[in-house]
Amino acid sequence: MIHLPVYELPGTKVSRLCRPIIALGKHAGDVNAAIKRMLLRKGLWLFVMRCLYYERTALTEKLGNIGFSRIEFRKFAVRSNGSYHEFVFATKPM
């Protein structure tokens, strides 16, 4: 069981516009994290935390490519705060 933030784009023409916007946001986050890490190496303490979201279809394909099977996605409320979180269940044959 893996707890990951997962999203799925709709199967419409508009979703083609979403992918570049999502990629641009991820790139901006990468640049921001790189700058903060550089400042950390120079002795300036900054809080660095990343939240990476994964597209469901790409994640399913990647997990299948590295040997996982029976890949399932489930969303349920967690006990800690009652909000819904997405979990990935998969098996890897021995």
C-alpha positions in Angstrom: 0.0 0.0 0.0 1.4 3.4 -1.0 -0.1 6.7 0.0 0.2 9.1 -3.0 -1.6 12.2 -4.2 -3.0 11.0 -7.5 -5.0 12.9 -10.2 -6.7 12.0 -13.3 -7.4 14.4 -16.2 -10.8 14.2 -17.9 -10.9 12.7 -21.4 -11.8 15.9 -23.1 -10.0 18.3 -25.4 -9.4 20.7 -22.5 -7.2 18.2 -20.8 -4.6 18.6 -23.5 -4.1 22.2 -22.2 -3.8 20.9 -18.6 -0.7 18.8 -19.1 1.6 21.7 -20.1 0.2 23.8 -17.2 0.8 21.0 -14.8 4.4 20.5 -16.2 5.1 24.2 -15.9 3.9 24.2 -12.2 6.1 21.2 -11.5 9.1 22.9 -13.2 8.6 26.1 -11.1 8.5 23.9 -8.0 11.7 22.2 -9.1 13.5 25.5 -9.5 12.2 26.8 -6.2 13.4 23.7 -4.4 16.8 23.9 -6.1 17.2 27.5 -5.0 16.3 26.6 -1.4 18.7 23.7 -1.4 21.5 25.9 -2.6 20.7 28.4 0.2 20.7 25.5 2.7 24.2 24.5 1.5 25.3 28.1 2.1 24.1 28.0 5.7 20.7 29.7 5.3 18.1 27.4 6.8 14.9 27.3 4.8 12.0 24.9 5.0 11.9 22.7 1.9 8.9 20.5 1.4 7.6 19.2 -1.9 4.3 17.7 -2.7 4.4 15.8 -5.9 1.2 14.7 -7.6 1.1 11.7 -10.0 -1.2 11.2 -13.0 -3.1 7.9 -12.5 -2.5 6.5 -16.0 1.2 7.3 -16.0 1.6 5.8 -12.5 -0.2 2.7 -13.5 2.0 2.3 -16.6 5.2 2.9 -14.5 4.3 0.4 -11.8 3.5 -2.2 -14.5 6.8 -1.6 -16.2 8.7 -2.3 -13.0 6.9 -5.5 -12.3 3.8 -4.7 -10.3 0.5 -6.3 -11.1 -3.1 -6.1 -9.8 -2.7 -2.3 -9.5 -5.7 -0.8 -7.7 -6.5 2.7 -6.6 -8.7 3.3 -3.5 -9.8 6.5 -1.8 -11.0 6.5 1.8 -11.1 8.7 4.9 -8.2 8.3 7.2 -8.6 8.1 10.9 -6.1 10.9 11.7 -8.2 13.8 10.3 -11.2 12.2 8.5 -10.3 13.6 5.1 -10.1 11.4 2.0 -6.7 10.2 0.8 -5.8 8.1 -2.3 -3.9 4.9 -1.8 -2.3 2.6 -4.4 -2.4 -1.2 -3.9 -0.3 -3.5 -6.0 1.4 -6.8 -5.9 4.8 -7.8 -7.2 5.3 -11.5 -7.9 8.3 -13.1 -6.2 
